[in-house]
Amino acid sequence: MSLSHDPEVTLPTATFPEHDRLAAIDDLTNELQEWHEALMEALGDASRGLTDEASRQRAQDTITRLVQIDGELHKADFDPEWVAEFRGLLLDSLRAMQQAQPLDAFDKLLLDVEAMRHLLRDALDGHVGGSEDDIAAVVKQLQQWLPRATQAELAGLMGISTRQYQRWSQTHAQPTRRAQVVARLIAILTRSWTDAGVVAWFHRPRPELDGRPPLDVLDDPAYEQSLFRAVRQGRAQHGA
């Protein structure tokens, strides 16, 4: 799995300890897609979904696998709110299978499996190679994703001078918290926006941020989860 959006550019995977975990997340995302498709096929039309034993068994097998997947998730890859959302969907599915009418339970399971697949995809979309320990790799990745953005623009998002940004491109040190947040936000934004649109997003007031632009709250840990909610909502509105 390439960690770059450009298929011609693959960062050296041996450098990053999180690569194996992210490859596993990618596998789980693909697996959930396969489970979702198989479940839809097994359920068939409404009458079959209510009576067919094979359909009920497929639903139960899906629940069992979701519980196993929950146990395979690595805490280092996800924020607590993400984990709570994933597990909330899982618990909803479990309750529905136990309490709802069969067809309603199957419909709920289909929706929840798809939602969990998108959550896992978000984890991959927000990954930046080297974000744990190599600021030079982060700078290189951002320049690959936003080739039309100037160094001054990217430095401004990081809260540093252009000269400091240039030094970062040659420094294999641990990124600052702000650099990590900015990189993860850009990783998601580039799925939907042009280079200019990505940069502009940081300067526009957002209702999720108490009417403040993202640029004003990047240094405040209290706004971190709100920033990621805002960026994902923005992506959904643009059809990504």
Protein Blocks (a to p, Z undefined) as FASTA:
>chain_A
ZZbfblkbccdfklpmklmmmmmmmmmmmmmmmmmmmmmmmnmpmklmmmmmklmmmmmm
mmmmmmmmmmmpcfklpcfklmmmmmmmmmmmmmmmmmmcfklmmmmmmmmmmmmmmmmm
mmmmmpcehklmpmklmmmmmmmmmmmbcfklmmmmnopafklmmmmmmcccdddfklmm
mmmmmmmmmmmpcfklmmmmmmpccfklnopafklmmmmmklmmmmmmmmmmmmmmnoZZ
